[in-house]
Amino acid sequence: MKILSILIFACLLFTACNNDSSKTTTDQTNTDSSAMTQAAGENQSTGNNMQTATADAGSADFLMKAADGGMAEVAAGQVAQSKAANESVKMFAGMMVNDHTGANQQVKDLAAKLQVTLPAEPSEEHKKNIEAAGKKEGKAFDKAYMSMMVNDHKKTIALFNDGAAKATNAEVKDFINTTLPKLQMHLDSA
């Protein structure tokens, strides 16, 4: 409907700039509007609606929570890359940053397409957990970070399973189904 309105406005604007007689302009506008209305009706009846998609409540809720968790994984991973004592923990953190940065971009793209406003930064709960782990040093940090990753990935997998059940948008469901195995691999690696 938005696109139809824009197209009608554009036609009106275009024809208004034409300095021919006002009768011709009015006739042309009516003809153009009728043609666009008919074309829009055909698109709606064939399922090729050109409207901007919006997310259902389940998809929107999932995208917001996935964005929050994904940003937290990247932030925690960046801290761990610089603070971890164990090389395996640093490598795991690098994998978290890389994988979740890619997933976060997919979430952002889906949210933009579905007109969902995402949080700009991780939740206060995630920030507090990252800060608490970041205050530790050496093996204590490694243990705190890896424990956080196990807990977070269990919650994230539950979120994705819930999203698969509640989201109705096909692209969101596809993202969930392609991302779940990687999340399970992260949990198994932690």
N, CA, C and O of each residue as an XYZ file, in Angstrom:
760
protein
N       0.824     -1.173      0.000
C       0.000      0.000      0.000
C       0.875      1.246      0.000
O       0.551      2.239     -0.651
N       2.002      1.191      0.743
C       2.920      2.311      0.797
C       3.468      2.625     -0.592
O       3.523      3.782     -1.010
N       3.868      1.576     -1.291
C       4.456      1.755     -2.620
C       3.410      2.308     -3.570
O       3.714      3.177     -4.386
N       2.186      1.818     -3.475
C       1.107      2.311     -4.321
C       0.907      3.798     -4.089
O       0.766      4.558     -5.047
N       0.894      4.221     -2.844
C       0.730      5.642     -2.528
C       1.881      6.464     -3.082
O       1.674      7.558     -3.607
N       3.082      5.944     -2.966
C       4.258      6.651     -3.486
C       4.178      6.761     -4.996
O       4.464      7.816     -5.563
N       3.788      5.673     -5.650
C       3.666      5.698     -7.107
C       2.599      6.685     -7.557
O       2.800      7.418     -8.525
N       1.479      6.707     -6.869
C       0.413      7.651     -7.217
C       0.910      9.074     -7.029
O       0.694      9.928     -7.889
N       1.579      9.337     -5.903
C       2.118     10.666     -5.653
C       3.133     11.052     -6.726
O       3.126     12.184     -7.209
N       4.000     10.119     -7.098
C       5.008     10.398     -8.123
C       4.345     10.727     -9.452
O       4.775     11.643    -10.153
N       3.306      9.990     -9.800
C       2.589     10.275    -11.052
C       1.936     11.642    -11.000
O       1.982     12.398    -11.970
N       1.326     11.960     -9.860
C       0.707     13.277     -9.711
C       1.748     14.377     -9.831
O       1.520     15.385    -10.500
N       2.874     14.189     -9.194
C       3.948     15.169     -9.247
C       4.473     15.318    -10.667
O       4.687     16.433    -11.143
N       4.674     14.216    -11.327
C       5.189     14.229    -12.696
C       4.210     14.923    -13.630
O       4.608     15.758    -14.442
N       2.948     14.584    -13.520
C       1.961     15.182    -14.411
C       1.716     16.645    -14.065
O       1.365     17.432    -14.944
N       1.894     17.023    -12.803
C       1.735     18.423    -12.423
C       2.823     19.288    -13.046
O       2.594     20.462    -13.337
N       3.987     18.722    -13.248
C       5.087     19.459    -13.866
C       4.879     19.630    -15.367
O       5.513     20.485    -15.985
N       4.019     18.842    -15.944
C       3.722     18.918    -17.365
C       2.808     20.122    -17.576
O       1.750     20.194    -16.951
N       3.183     21.069    -18.436
C       2.435     22.309    -18.606
C       1.360     22.234    -19.677
O       0.957     23.271    -20.202
N       0.886     21.052    -20.018
C      -0.222     20.923    -20.956
C      -1.500     21.377    -20.264
O      -1.471     21.781    -19.101
N      -2.598     21.311    -20.963
C      -3.871     21.766    -20.394
C      -4.217     20.960    -19.147
O      -3.825     19.800    -19.016
N      -4.952     21.583    -18.239
C      -5.307     20.917    -16.991
C      -6.233     19.737    -17.237
O      -6.222     18.779    -16.464
N      -7.032     19.784    -18.293
C      -7.913     18.657    -18.615
C      -7.076     17.431    -18.919
O      -7.382     16.340    -18.438
N      -6.018     17.589    -19.714
C      -5.156     16.468    -20.065
C      -4.467     15.933    -18.818
O      -4.364     14.720    -18.634
N      -3.998     16.828    -17.969
C      -3.321     16.417    -16.750
C      -4.254     15.607    -15.860
O      -3.868     14.556    -15.348
N      -5.461     16.083    -15.676
C      -6.431     15.371    -14.851
C      -6.766     14.023    -15.457
O      -6.805     13.015    -14.752
N      -7.009     13.997    -16.763
C      -7.318     12.730    -17.428
C      -6.158     11.760    -17.299
O      -6.358     10.578    -17.022
N      -4.940     12.259    -17.500
C      -3.765     11.394    -17.427
C      -3.576     10.858    -16.011
O      -3.263      9.682    -15.824
N      -3.766     11.723    -15.016
C      -3.633     11.301    -13.626
C      -4.648     10.225    -13.293
O      -4.311      9.223    -12.663
N      -5.881     10.425    -13.708
C      -6.912      9.422    -13.454
C      -6.579      8.110    -14.133
O      -6.764      7.041    -13.550
N      -6.087      8.180    -15.368
C      -5.718      6.972    -16.101
C      -4.559      6.274    -15.404
O      -4.588      5.059    -15.211
N      -3.526      7.047    -15.023
C      -2.365      6.462    -14.351
C      -2.764      5.846    -13.014
O      -2.323      4.747    -12.678
N      -3.599      6.553    -12.250
C      -4.029      6.032    -10.955
C      -4.832      4.757    -11.115
O      -4.655      3.806    -10.354
N      -5.711      4.734    -12.099
C      -6.517      3.531    -12.341
C      -5.636      2.364    -12.729
O      -5.840      1.244    -12.261
N      -4.656      2.619    -13.582
C      -3.758      1.545    -14.012
C      -2.949      1.014    -12.837
O      -2.772     -0.197    -12.697
N      -2.455      1.921    -11.988
C      -1.670      1.475    -10.838
C      -2.540      0.736     -9.837
O      -2.107     -0.263     -9.261
N      -3.752      1.209     -9.622
C      -4.652      0.531     -8.700
C      -4.973     -0.862     -9.204
O      -4.996     -1.823     -8.434
N      -5.219     -0.965    -10.503
C      -5.508     -2.273    -11.089
C      -4.294     -3.184    -10.961
O      -4.439     -4.354    -10.609
N      -3.091     -2.664    -11.241
C      -1.873     -3.477    -11.136
C      -1.645     -3.916     -9.697
O      -1.253     -5.057     -9.451
N      -1.887     -3.023     -8.747
C      -1.717     -3.387     -7.341
C      -2.709     -4.464     -6.951
O      -2.364     -5.400     -6.230
N      -3.934     -4.338     -7.421
C      -4.936     -5.356     -7.137
C      -4.541     -6.697     -7.705
O      -4.753     -7.730     -7.070
N      -3.962     -6.695     -8.909
C      -3.507     -7.947     -9.509
C      -2.375     -8.544     -8.689
O      -2.338     -9.757     -8.477
N      -1.445     -7.704     -8.222
C      -0.343     -8.208     -7.402
C      -0.864     -8.820     -6.115
O      -0.382     -9.870     -5.691
N      -1.849     -8.176     -5.480
C      -2.391     -8.712     -4.237
C      -3.105    -10.025     -4.478
O      -3.001    -10.946     -3.667
N      -3.827    -10.123     -5.582
C      -4.578    -11.350     -5.822
C      -3.675    -12.508     -6.215
O      -4.038    -13.666     -6.010
N      -2.496    -12.216     -6.779
C      -1.585    -13.297     -7.159
C      -0.558    -13.582     -6.087
O       0.254    -14.494     -6.241
N      -0.572    -12.818     -4.995
C       0.382    -13.049     -3.920
C       1.697    -12.327     -4.135
O       2.632    -12.525     -3.358
N       1.800    -11.509     -5.148
C       3.029    -10.771     -5.417
C       2.918     -9.355     -4.890
O       3.340     -8.409     -5.556
N       2.370     -9.201     -3.733
C       2.169     -7.900     -3.131
C       3.511     -7.212     -2.938
O       4.446     -7.806     -2.402
N       3.606     -5.965     -3.371
C       4.867     -5.242     -3.330
C       5.017     -4.448     -2.040
O       5.950     -3.654     -1.925
N       4.137     -4.634     -1.073
C       4.230     -3.903      0.181
C       5.478     -4.319      0.952
O       5.984     -5.432      0.805
N       5.951     -3.403      1.766
C       7.054     -3.737      2.646
C       6.534     -4.702      3.704
O       5.492     -4.468      4.316
N       7.261     -5.772      3.909
C       6.832     -6.794      4.866
C       7.017     -6.293      6.295
O       7.922     -5.511      6.584
N       6.157     -6.752      7.162
C       6.320     -6.489      8.586
C       6.310     -7.829      9.308
O       5.719     -8.802      8.839
N       6.959     -7.857     10.429
C       7.118     -9.116     11.163
C       5.903     -9.404     12.029
O       5.259     -8.496     12.553
N       5.607    -10.686     12.165
C       4.611    -11.112     13.133
C       5.233    -10.965     14.521
O       6.446    -10.802     14.648
N       4.409    -11.022     15.544
C       4.892    -10.803     16.915
C       5.969    -11.807     17.307
O       6.954    -11.436     17.946
N       5.795    -13.067     16.936
C       6.784    -14.090     17.278
C       8.120    -13.850     16.610
O       9.168    -14.019     17.233
N       8.094    -13.454     15.340
C       9.333    -13.174     14.607
C      10.023    -11.937     15.166
O      11.242    -11.930     15.339
N       9.251    -10.888     15.450
C       9.826     -9.649     15.979
C      10.465     -9.883     17.344
O      11.582     -9.430     17.593
N       9.767    -10.582     18.218
C      10.297    -10.881     19.551
C      11.582    -11.697     19.442
O      12.561    -11.426     20.138
N      11.570    -12.689     18.570
C      12.766    -13.505     18.378
C      13.934    -12.652     17.897
O      15.035    -12.761     18.437
N      13.717    -11.805     16.890
C      14.804    -10.993     16.339
C      15.393    -10.057     17.391
O      16.610     -9.881     17.447
N      14.548     -9.458     18.222
C      15.053     -8.554     19.266
C      15.904     -9.305     20.286
O      16.970     -8.834     20.682
N      15.428    -10.472     20.707
C      16.185    -11.258     21.691
C      17.453    -11.841     21.079
O      18.486    -11.909     21.745
N      17.387    -12.262     19.817
C      18.572    -12.801     19.147
C      19.628    -11.713     18.971
O      20.822    -11.978     19.111
N      19.198    -10.502     18.667
C      20.142     -9.389     18.527
C      20.828     -9.101     19.856
O      22.041     -8.897     19.899
N      20.065     -9.083     20.932
C      20.618     -8.840     22.267
C      21.671     -9.897     22.606
O      22.791     -9.566     22.994
N      21.304    -11.155     22.456
C      22.235    -12.240     22.769
C      23.451    -12.246     21.862
O      24.571    -12.482     22.315
N      23.231    -11.986     20.584
C      24.345    -11.983     19.634
C      25.356    -10.884     19.921
O      26.565    -11.107     19.855
N      24.852     -9.696     20.241
C      25.766     -8.595     20.584
C      26.556     -8.924     21.845
O      27.739     -8.601     21.948
N      25.894     -9.569     22.802
C      26.574     -9.946     24.046
C      27.670    -10.969     23.774
O      28.747    -10.892     24.365
N      27.409    -11.929     22.883
C      28.423    -12.941     22.549
C      29.655    -12.289     21.929
O      30.785    -12.655     22.253
N      29.437    -11.331     21.043
C      30.565    -10.638     20.410
C      31.337     -9.828     21.447
O      32.567     -9.879     21.481
N      30.629     -9.085     22.287
C      31.297     -8.268     23.310
C      32.098     -9.136     24.275
O      33.242     -8.815     24.599
N      31.504    -10.228     24.734
C      32.207    -11.131     25.652
C      33.403    -11.776     24.957
O      34.467    -11.932     25.557
N      33.224    -12.147     23.701
C      34.320    -12.750     22.944
C      35.492    -11.799     22.767
O      36.650    -12.209     22.833
N      35.187    -10.532     22.543
C      36.259     -9.544     22.392
C      37.037     -9.370     23.693
O      38.260     -9.229     23.674
N      36.336     -9.381     24.812
C      37.014     -9.299     26.113
C      37.888    -10.534     26.299
O      39.039    -10.431     26.723
N      37.335    -11.701     25.978
C      38.079    -12.957     26.170
C      39.293    -13.050     25.256
O      40.310    -13.624     25.644
N      39.207    -12.504     24.069
C      40.367    -12.540     23.172
C      41.555    -11.800     23.778
O      42.705    -12.163     23.531
N      41.286    -10.779     24.559
C      42.394    -10.024     25.149
C      42.762    -10.495     26.559
O      43.900    -10.299     26.985
N      41.829    -11.111     27.292
C      42.091    -11.463     28.690
C      42.365    -12.936     28.947
O      42.956    -13.275     29.973
N      41.958    -13.809     28.057
C      42.072    -15.249     28.326
C      43.528    -15.661     28.498
O      44.412    -15.182     27.788
N      43.761    -16.555     29.449
C      45.107    -17.084     29.694
C      45.366    -18.304     28.814
O      46.488    -18.516     28.353
N      44.342    -19.092     28.585
C      44.463    -20.330     27.821
C      44.250    -20.049     26.334
O      43.298    -19.372     25.948
N      45.139    -20.572     25.519
C      45.054    -20.340     24.071
C      43.767    -20.918     23.475
O      43.209    -20.340     22.542
N      43.295    -22.035     23.995
C      42.036    -22.626     23.503
C      40.848    -21.707     23.780
O      39.928    -21.606     22.968
N      40.875    -21.045     24.921
C      39.806    -20.105     25.260
C      39.857    -18.915     24.306
O      38.817    -18.437     23.853
N      41.063    -18.437     24.001
C      41.206    -17.335     23.040
C      40.684    -17.737     21.665
O      40.022    -16.948     20.992
N      40.985    -18.970     21.249
C      40.507    -19.446     19.948
C      38.983    -19.563     19.940
O      38.331    -19.191     18.964
N      38.426    -20.076     21.023
C      36.974    -20.175     21.143
C      36.351    -18.777     21.069
O      35.352    -18.572     20.379
N      36.945    -17.825     21.782
C      36.443    -16.448     21.773
C      36.490    -15.864     20.364
O      35.569    -15.158     19.952
N      37.552    -16.153     19.630
C      37.649    -15.692     18.244
C      36.539    -16.271     17.382
O      35.969    -15.581     16.536
N      36.236    -17.549     17.605
C      35.146    -18.190     16.873
C      33.815    -17.513     17.226
O      32.975    -17.299     16.352
N      33.626    -17.178     18.502
C      32.390    -16.508     18.924
C      32.246    -15.159     18.228
O      31.180    -14.830     17.709
N      33.325    -14.383     18.221
C      33.279    -13.063     17.591
C      32.959    -13.210     16.108
O      32.092    -12.509     15.586
N      33.649    -14.107     15.437
C      33.449    -14.288     14.001
C      32.040    -14.791     13.677
O      31.339    -14.197     12.858
N      31.635    -15.870     14.312
C      30.338    -16.480     13.994
C      29.166    -15.581     14.379
O      28.204    -15.445     13.623
N      29.253    -14.973     15.550
C      28.132    -14.143     15.995
C      28.083    -12.799     15.282
O      27.008    -12.209     15.163
N      29.218    -12.303     14.807
C      29.191    -11.084     13.995
C      28.420    -11.350     12.707
O      27.605    -10.529     12.287
N      28.677    -12.495     12.082
C      27.942    -12.861     10.867
C      26.459    -13.058     11.135
O      25.619    -12.581     10.372
N      26.136    -13.753     12.208
C      24.726    -13.982     12.559
C      24.043    -12.660     12.902
O      22.886    -12.444     12.542
N      24.762    -11.777     13.599
C      24.189    -10.475     13.949
C      23.829     -9.681     12.699
O      22.801     -9.005     12.662
N      24.673     -9.762     11.677
C      24.378     -9.046     10.437
C      23.122     -9.606      9.778
O      22.307     -8.853      9.247
N      22.969    -10.917      9.814
C      21.758    -11.529      9.258
C      20.521    -11.079     10.030
O      19.479    -10.804      9.436
N      20.637    -11.006     11.345
C      19.517    -10.542     12.175
C      19.183     -9.093     11.823
O      18.011     -8.743     11.684
N      20.209     -8.251     11.681
C      19.982     -6.846     11.318
C      19.297     -6.735      9.964
O      18.369     -5.942      9.798
N      19.749     -7.525      8.999
C      19.153     -7.488      7.663
C      17.686     -7.910      7.704
O      16.832     -7.268      7.092
N      17.400     -8.983      8.422
C      16.009     -9.438      8.553
C      15.160     -8.385      9.263
O      14.036     -8.103      8.848
N      15.693     -7.815     10.319
C      14.949     -6.809     11.082
C      14.640     -5.589     10.218
O      13.534     -5.052     10.269
N      15.611     -5.158      9.431
C      15.378     -4.011      8.551
C      14.291     -4.338      7.532
O      13.412     -3.520      7.261
N      14.362     -5.515      6.985
C      13.382     -5.939      5.979
C      11.981     -6.036      6.573
O      10.996     -5.728      5.902
N      11.894     -6.461      7.824
C      10.603     -6.672      8.474
C      10.189     -5.508      9.374
O       9.208     -5.605     10.111
N      10.936     -4.417      9.312
C      10.643     -3.202     10.080
C      10.595     -3.455     11.587
O       9.677     -3.010     12.276
N      11.597     -4.175     12.081
C      11.723     -4.453     13.511
C      12.882     -3.618     14.044
O      13.984     -3.670     13.498
N      12.648     -2.864     15.087
C      13.699     -2.057     15.703
C      14.432     -2.913     16.725
O      13.835     -3.437     17.665
N      15.733     -3.042     16.522
C      16.564     -3.864     17.402
C      17.230     -3.008     18.470
O      17.396     -1.802     18.287
N      17.611     -3.625     19.582
C      18.367     -2.872     20.591
C      19.723     -2.456     20.015
O      20.289     -3.151     19.171
N      20.228     -1.329     20.475
C      21.505     -0.818     19.977
C      22.698     -1.459     20.672
O      23.814     -1.435     20.153
N      22.461     -2.027     21.834
C      23.545     -2.642     22.603
C      22.971     -3.774     23.446
O      21.755     -3.887     23.601
N      23.854     -4.613     23.992
C      23.361     -5.720     24.825
C      22.594     -5.213     26.046
O      22.783     -4.079     26.488
N      21.741     -6.058     26.571
C      20.948     -5.712     27.762
C      21.862     -5.480     28.965
O      23.029     -5.871     28.967
N      21.305     -4.839     29.976
C      22.059     -4.586     31.212
C      22.509     -5.898     31.851
O      23.615     -5.981     32.387
N      21.660     -6.915     31.797
C      22.020     -8.219     32.366
C      23.280     -8.769     31.688
O      24.205     -9.227     32.359
N      23.305     -8.719     30.362
C      24.487     -9.204     29.648
C      25.720     -8.353     29.969
O      26.811     -8.884     30.177
N      25.538     -7.042     30.005
C      26.669     -6.156     30.318
C      27.253     -6.475     31.694
O      28.472     -6.522     31.861
N      26.370     -6.695     32.686
C      26.839     -7.007     34.044
C      27.614     -8.321     34.065
O      28.647     -8.423     34.726
N      27.120     -9.321     33.348
C      27.811    -10.617     33.300
C      29.188    -10.494     32.650
O      30.159    -11.082     33.126
N      29.266     -9.736     31.572
C      30.549     -9.540     30.881
C      31.506     -8.763     31.776
O      32.689     -9.092     31.864
N      30.991     -7.734     32.437
C      31.823     -6.929     33.337
C      32.337     -7.766     34.505
O      33.503     -7.656     34.883
N      31.471     -8.600     35.076
C      31.874     -9.447     36.208
C      32.972    -10.417     35.787
O      33.947    -10.607     36.514
N      32.819    -11.029     34.622
C      33.855    -11.951     34.136
C      35.138    -11.187     33.836
O      36.236    -11.675     34.105
N      34.997     -9.986     33.277
C      36.156     -9.176     32.904
C      36.998     -8.716     34.080
O      38.158     -8.349     33.894
N      36.448     -8.725     35.280
C      37.197     -8.328     36.472
C      38.132     -9.432     36.951
O      39.018     -9.194     37.772
N      37.933    -10.628     36.438
C      38.769    -11.762     36.852
C      40.017    -11.815     35.971
O      40.070    -11.209     34.900
N      41.008    -12.549     36.445
C      42.276    -12.675     35.722
C      42.646    -14.138     35.546
O      42.215    -15.000     36.313
N      43.446    -14.404     34.530
C      44.025    -15.730     34.328
C      42.998    -16.837     34.214
O      41.993    -16.719     33.513
N      43.287    -17.941     34.942
C      42.412    -19.119     34.884
C      41.010    -18.812     35.411
O      40.029    -19.385     34.938
N      40.915    -17.915     36.381
C      39.598    -17.547     36.925
C      38.746    -16.882     35.837
O      37.542    -17.119     35.747
N      39.394    -16.043     35.009
C      38.658    -15.434     33.898
C      38.226    -16.503     32.905
O      37.069    -16.545     32.486
N      39.164    -17.366     32.532
C      38.852    -18.420     31.557
C      37.649    -19.243     32.010
O      36.741    -19.522     31.227
N      37.658    -19.626     33.286
C      36.569    -20.437     33.830
C      35.247    -19.661     33.804
O      34.211    -20.203     33.419
N      35.290    -18.395     34.215
C      34.076    -17.566     34.236
C      33.530    -17.356     32.820
O      32.323    -17.437     32.594
N      34.428    -17.086     31.876
C      34.000    -16.861     30.487
C      33.380    -18.122     29.894
O      32.307    -18.064     29.292
N      34.045    -19.253     30.060
C      33.532    -20.491     29.473
C      32.218    -20.910     30.139
O      31.325    -21.437     29.475
N      32.101    -20.681     31.430
C      30.842    -20.973     32.121
C      29.721    -20.089     31.570
O      28.601    -20.549     31.347
N      30.043    -18.814     31.356
C      29.068    -17.887     30.782
C      28.649    -18.351     29.386
O      27.475    -18.264     29.029
N      29.602    -18.840     28.601
C      29.297    -19.300     27.244
C      28.382    -20.524     27.255
O      27.473    -20.631     26.432
N      28.622    -21.440     28.183
C      27.752    -22.620     28.290
C      26.331    -22.178     28.642
O      25.369    -22.584     27.989
N      26.206    -21.348     29.672
C      24.879    -20.877     30.095
C      24.183    -20.078     28.995
O      23.003    -20.290     28.713
N      24.928    -19.155     28.375
C      24.337    -18.322     27.325
C      23.898    -19.151     26.125
O      22.841    -18.899     25.547
N      24.711    -20.141     25.749
C      24.340    -20.943     24.582
C      23.153    -21.861     24.873
O      22.354    -22.139     23.978
N      23.032    -22.329     26.099
C      21.831    -23.104     26.458
C      20.586    -22.225     26.320
O      19.567    -22.653     25.777
N      20.685    -20.987     26.821
C      19.563    -20.050     26.715
C      19.287    -19.690     25.255
O      18.132    -19.591     24.841
N      20.346    -19.497     24.485
C      20.181    -19.120     23.079
C      19.540    -20.240     22.276
O      18.671    -19.992     21.440
N      19.962    -21.464     22.527
C      19.358    -22.607     21.827
C      17.878    -22.715     22.187
O      17.051    -22.996     21.320
N      17.539    -22.495     23.452
C      16.127    -22.502     23.863
C      15.363    -21.374     23.164
O      14.231    -21.570     22.724
N      15.985    -20.191     23.062
C      15.373    -19.063     22.357
C      15.109    -19.419     20.896
O      14.030    -19.142     20.373
N      16.085    -20.028     20.246
C      15.937    -20.386     18.833
C      14.868    -21.461     18.651
O      14.096    -21.406     17.693
N      14.813    -22.430     19.549
C      13.760    -23.452     19.463
C      12.381    -22.829     19.668
O      11.428    -23.180     18.973
N      12.279    -21.914     20.615
C      11.025    -21.206     20.851
C      10.664    -20.347     19.635
O       9.505    -20.293     19.223
N      11.672    -19.679     19.069
C      11.447    -18.863     17.873
C      10.963    -19.697     16.702
O      10.108    -19.260     15.931
N      11.509    -20.894     16.569
C      11.080    -21.785     15.484
C       9.607    -22.143     15.632
O       8.908    -22.329     14.636
N       9.136    -22.240     16.870
C       7.734    -22.588     17.117
C       6.802    -21.386     16.969
O       5.664    -21.538     16.525
N       7.276    -20.190     17.337
C       6.386    -19.023     17.380
C       6.477    -18.107     16.165
O       5.495    -17.449     15.821
N       7.621    -18.051     15.515
C       7.776    -17.167     14.361
C       7.028    -17.752     13.171
O       7.024    -18.965     12.963
N       6.400    -16.885     12.399
C       5.704    -17.369     11.206
C       6.373    -16.907      9.920
O       6.058    -17.420      8.846
N       7.286    -15.953     10.007
C       7.977    -15.476      8.815
C       8.942    -16.544      8.312
O       9.762    -17.055      9.075
N       8.844    -16.877      7.037
C       9.650    -17.954      6.457
C      11.147    -17.651      6.511
O      11.948    -18.552      6.760
N      11.532    -16.401      6.282
C      12.958    -16.057      6.310
C      13.524    -16.148      7.724
O      14.666    -16.566      7.915
N      12.736    -15.763      8.695
C      13.172    -15.870     10.091
C      13.318    -17.339     10.456
O      14.302    -17.727     11.085
N      12.354    -18.154     10.071
C      12.433    -19.599     10.349
C      13.650    -20.217      9.662
O      14.322    -21.073     10.237
N      13.931    -19.786      8.435
C      15.094    -20.301      7.717
C      16.384    -19.925      8.445
O      17.282    -20.754      8.584
N      16.478    -18.672      8.911
C      17.641    -18.237      9.682
C      17.797    -19.092     10.935
O      18.901    -19.533     11.258
N      16.703    -19.323     11.632
C      16.735    -20.139     12.849
C      17.261    -21.536     12.531
O      18.161    -22.040     13.203
N      16.691    -22.151     11.506
C      17.063    -23.530     11.165
C      18.499    -23.666     10.682
O      19.126    -24.700     10.913
N      19.034    -22.650     10.019
C      20.426    -22.732      9.567
C      21.412    -22.364     10.669
O      22.570    -22.780     10.622
N      20.973    -21.593     11.657
C      21.867    -21.142     12.725
C      21.911    -22.108     13.907
O      22.939    -22.213     14.577
N      20.823    -22.808     14.168
C      20.770    -23.720     15.320
C      21.917    -24.729     15.363
O      22.495    -24.915     16.434
N      22.281    -25.390     14.261
C      23.392    -26.357     14.336
C      24.716    -25.708     14.762
O      25.507    -26.315     15.483
N      24.945    -24.483     14.313
C      26.177    -23.785     14.700
C      26.155    -23.450     16.189
O      27.178    -23.560     16.864
N      25.005    -23.047     16.698
C      24.891    -22.765     18.132
C      25.130    -24.026     18.956
O      25.787    -23.982     19.996
N      24.599    -25.135     18.490
C      24.811    -26.409     19.181
C      26.294    -26.777     19.167
O      26.825    -27.292     20.151
N      26.957    -26.507     18.040
C      28.395    -26.763     17.939
C      29.166    -25.878     18.925
O      30.128    -26.329     19.547
N      28.742    -24.623     19.064
C      29.377    -23.729     20.043
C      29.226    -24.297     21.457
O      30.185    -24.321     22.229
N      28.022    -24.749     21.784
C      27.781    -25.313     23.115
C      28.637    -26.553     23.331
O      29.234    -26.719     24.395
N      28.700    -27.414     22.338
C      29.504    -28.633     22.450
C      30.994    -28.322     22.578
O      31.737    -29.074     23.209
N      31.429    -27.211     21.978
C      32.845    -26.828     22.021
C      33.224    -26.140     23.328
O      34.399    -26.094     23.694
N      32.233    -25.609     24.024
C      32.517    -24.799     25.221
C      32.944    -25.618     26.393
O      33.214    -25.071     27.463
